[in-house]
């Protein structure tokens, strides 16, 4: 008996391939209150790469006072020896973080801004204007240092304090980030409230600024169970890069009951079924997530990981034919 895989039904109107941007080691782990050993993080990264992940967000060079879980950024980077073909991304919020990141060997730098003033104040301790100014400094320095850049816009679809977010406000910030030189742009549904029509509205506003769709990525949370529907809506608009987290690792602390990041395995099950190439082995990745869940002492948040784990257990108990 073979392990389950989705039947493939190709839609020629959709992209032939997409980039899966794995955020588990950084975005997934950063909210964990129990400290994860550096050796475990490093092994997690190696196993992700072995499963076919080529776009990997490793850590963040922020002050340990803000994110204690990622205080070992330099130690983690020093312990890794990943192939040069792997896109190794780290977050750097300011010039000091950039200097640390470049010294540690990062090949791509991500900057982080908010679409709303309240989130900028509560999460970044600044204003949107000042966050953009800091981002410009980091992007300029990263480019001079030979590193690629990526820009995140959080709260692109809704804010827990301000409510609805004007799509033109998101487009304004997207345009500013592209003008300052970021290579790619990730639109974040930080609290998981978006729906497919909303996704199209935001994308239309952003693309109307002359931004090419191949420079846009989607960072979708599954708080209300809409993440895969929103992925499909994004695919129909031509988006070919999606952020996700192995095993659904991570959460949004600003939405009550939030499950957080879209699980990479759930994303892969849908993409595999659509015949869209990712270069990632779904079953190998699910085993990585099972391993990490065991190491962290709790079950995976991914529906696909849980289903495949049960299928592997049934397969192991099946009589030999």
Number of C-alpha atoms within 10 A of each C-alpha: 11 7 11 11 12 13 12 13 11 15 11 10 10 18 18 15 14 17 18 24 22 26 27 29 23 24 23 23 21 21 18 17 10 9 13 15 11 18 13 14 22 20 15 20 23 16 19 26 19 15 19 16 22 23 19 23 25 26 30 29 24 21 14 13 9 11 15 15 22 27 19 17 21 17 14 20 21 12 13 15 9 14 10 9 8 14 19 21 27 29 26 28 23 21 18 13 19 27 16 17 26 19 11 16 15 21 19 23 29 26 26 20 28 26 27 24 17 18 22 21 14 10 13 18 12 17 18 20 14 14 21 20 15 18 24 21 17 25 29 16 18 25 16 10 13 11 17 21 23 24 26 25 25 23 26 29 27 22 24 15 11 12 11 14 16 15 20 16 16 24 24 14 22 28 19 14 24 17 11 16 17 25 17 22 26 23 27 23 27 28 28 28 22 25 19 16 12 15 23 16 13 22 23 16 19 24 16 13 13 10 19 13 19 12 17 24 24 24 25 28 31 25 23 15 16 17 26 20 15 24 25 18 18 24 18 14 17 18 23 22 24 23 26 29 29 30 30 27 29 27 24 20 13 15 16 10 11 19 23 29 32 31 32 29 27 22 23 23 16 17 23 20 14 19 19 20 15 18 14 21 16 23 21 16 24 26 19 23 31 22 15 22 16 12 12 15 9 10 15 23 20 25 14 22 27 17 13 21 19 12 16 17 11 13 14 11 9 10 8 7 4
